[in-house]
């Protein structure tokens, strides 16, 4: 089985808690230390625009450099993220920020 297929399968079944998730693994709850590390390293942020938001948690963004980045969060973000919306993704600490929304993402 391809690594990507295994990742997608395991991420899709990893958490059924939605917004109440207690896990701090990639793509789940954003921990305070993860947020602190991301804000302490401003050079890690990459500006992007949302190009797709799927109900299974996959979010695709296009960086201003033209790179397409696909990330996952265990919660359906179709109501809070919209195509064309500006976001920032921290390349090292895997945090996606859109307005007041801050989420832990898996790549």
Helices and strands as residue ranges (DSSP letters): H 3-14, G 18-20, H 32-40, G 42-44, E 45-53, E 58-63, E 68-72, E 86-90, E 95-98, E 101-104
